[in-house]
Amino acid sequence: MDISSRLKELAPSLTLAIDSKSKAMKASGIDIYGFGTGEPDFDTPEHIKAAAVSALEEGCTKYTTSSGLFELRKAISEKFRLDNHLEYNPDSQIVVSNGAKQSCYNAIMACIEEGDEVIIPAPYWLSYLEMVRLAGGIPVVVPTREESAWKLTASEFENAMTPKTKMIIVNSPGNPSGSVYTVEELHAISKVAVEEGIYILSDEIYEKLIYDGAEHVSIASLTSEAYGLTITVNGFSKAYAMTGWRLGYLGAPEPIACAVDSIQSHSTSNPCSFSQRGAIAALKGSQQCVADMREELNLRRKYVLSRISKIPRVTTVIPRGAFYVLINIGQLGLGSQNFVDRLLSKTNVVAIPGIAFGNDRTIRISYAASMDIIKTGLDRFEEFCQMV
Ligand SMILES: Cc1ncc(COP(=O)(O)O)c(C=O)c1O
């Protein structure tokens, strides 16, 4: 059967493969210790759910404008202004989508031509690569170093640039590293991008999950030149535990936002109408729920880090954001896929191999799991590392 040539190079998702394997084990009655998940284990806060229920009861069940309800775009515009010092006009610069994932995809589709190069610092969130390929672009993966906390430096960025470079993807706080770029680091990157007129796709989905006094800075807020080249992506999945609601958004210069809206109107149309009403409640309501979740995640993060620091031959950079710890298993002498396969079959612990993120010397564990799971899972992980 002929499948489109655009899909020929598309890599199957390693994370989904691990997910199905662990689900099959669970279904057969085996206790699984899941460190693989990319979603908060909390339920969506009650006031957000109530807003969506009211929306349904009030008949908010029809199409909305493809870029989302105006009231939501206004609330997002206000959020951008207050949290990120960014002015995006709700009429023409904000597009609400079915998740930050779709916002990233739409932005790449809007900006990338056949053969354009997109710089992606590794370790990276695995979907960026495939999105660029689907748009006909060429992903240029630039490895970062553990000593730089897995963050791309301006000179690494400069060295990776060619006349075909069209975009750089910046993800801070990052998945899988949890690293948070400082304002100085972002300044240096934006300076290079501005000099060469390169678009910046800034994925800020983990903005609210940030620890140890780290500060989240939106790269678009640094200078008007950076603002003019940046697409700022964010969403509700991680901050408000709303992964299943499928809601994200972007703010961008008007021509890009307009192109994104056009793509969306011909592909998925608007995101779910009553989810949008929930999102309005999320942004306008008390932010205590976000603070509570962050506090709980921080307790788990500290516990995980203290345990890992005691395991010989593995290292980790302290993650200041998101809910992941990237563990360097290079000294244990196994490739990351082999490591997680054996970890799963011998100890029932699920982790994600770094090869999925472009770094085979690491594995990612997520601490978006209950303390009980974390404790037992880490006992088993430690035992396994000692056996290898
Ligand atoms: C870096 C990053 N960006 C975007 C997303 C997608 O978020 P959403 O659920 O809003 O599509 C994820 C989800 O795991 C992510 O890790």
The ligand as a Gaussian input file, in Angstrom:
#p B3LYP/6-31G(d) Opt

LIG

0 1
 C        7.868000      19.980000      25.898000
 C        6.442000      19.657000      25.634000
 N        5.750000      20.449000      24.799000
 C        4.461000      20.203000      24.519000
 C        3.798000      19.129000      25.094000
 C        2.364000      18.875000      24.707000
 O        1.453000      19.430000      25.595000
 P       -0.098000      19.382000      25.305000
 O       -0.681000      18.327000      26.176000
 O       -0.591000      20.751000      25.679000
 O       -0.302000      19.095000      23.858000
 C        4.473000      18.272000      25.962000
 C        3.807000      17.106000      26.537000
 O        4.383000      16.178000      27.044000
 C        5.834000      18.553000      26.247000
 O        6.542000      17.777000      27.076000

